[in-house]
Amino acid sequence: MINNNIKTFRLRNRKLTKQQLNFINLYWPIFGLNCNKKNNLNYYFYNNPIILDIGFGFGDSIIYLSKKYSYVNFVGIEVYIPGISFCLKNIHFYNLKNVKIFYGNAINYLNYYIKNTMLYRVNIFFPDPWPKRRHYKRRIIQKNIIKKISKNLILNGFFHILTDSYSYFKHIKIVFNQFIEFKKISKKNIINFLKTEKIYTRFLNKAKFKKNKIYTMIYKKIF
Ligand SMILES: C[S@@+](CC[C@H](N)C(=O)[O-])C[C@H]1O[C@@H](n2cnc3c(N)ncnc32)[C@H](O)[C@@H]1O
């Protein structure tokens, strides 16, 4: 069991606007996941492969991809309520039937709801960098967390990680080098429909605006 007291995020939830609250009230009951321990994602997706986006922010990449690939299932996990509200609004607006959202600490969901599922791909785009050494333990990419997720990743499934923090990039390499079942591949070696996909996220835009170097890491599960 992963220690879910680790806070990999800093809660920045301010008071929600009336509109944000309205979107939550209207659309959470439809697209939000209130799992109980008896069921998990298979209950909603009938054993079909899922793309998981951990810390989706405002959900830009989920919305973009799920609109394009209506036959693929997308699950997002986020603790930032304004981001969830925005994403729910868009799921409704685009009438997307293939997206579900979890609210809360992703680590809790790994212990129960993602167990025994078939993850096709796991996106972690711009995880909070926690740049101070004493905070490294709060980084979401940790050996035990990756181990837990990888049990549910299908063969040839992969992690797709983006960061603009050099220190986090090095940390990610160290973590993944501990797994013989993962092979780092370049984007052109992805043999599936997402090969040529562009990624859209707010933090990617911010990083580009600041002209930061962006590190792309794709780790494929080879056995
Ligand atoms: C730097 S932001 C990146 C957001 C988005 N992926 C993007 O690229 O624009 C990191 C996000 O991860 C979320 N996050 C961090 N740890 C989390 C956790 N344990 N469970 C769920 N969300 C988490 C934060 O709330 C935040 O919105």
The ligand as a Gaussian input file, in Angstrom:
#p B3LYP/6-31G(d) Opt

LIG

0 1
 C        2.114000      21.981000     -12.671000
 S        0.469000      21.479000     -12.763000
 C        0.335000      20.818000     -14.418000
 C       -1.089000      20.755000     -14.891000
 C       -1.276000      20.200000     -16.317000
 N       -0.865000      18.822000     -16.410000
 C       -0.563000      21.041000     -17.333000
 O        0.422000      20.554000     -17.916000
 O       -1.000000      22.182000     -17.550000
 C        0.476000      19.996000     -11.803000
 C       -0.928000      19.562000     -11.441000
 O       -0.865000      18.299000     -10.795000
 C       -1.842000      18.287000      -9.772000
 N       -1.424000      17.256000      -8.804000
 C       -0.241000      17.191000      -8.137000
 N       -0.202000      16.115000      -7.335000
 C       -1.395000      15.484000      -7.507000
 C       -1.954000      14.309000      -6.948000
 N       -1.295000      13.564000      -6.050000
 N       -3.191000      13.952000      -7.323000
 C       -3.882000      14.681000      -8.232000
 N       -3.405000      15.818000      -8.804000
 C       -2.169000      16.204000      -8.445000
 C       -1.822000      19.706000      -9.215000
 O       -3.022000      20.044000      -8.561000
 C       -1.625000      20.519000     -10.493000
 O       -2.835000      20.930000     -11.058000

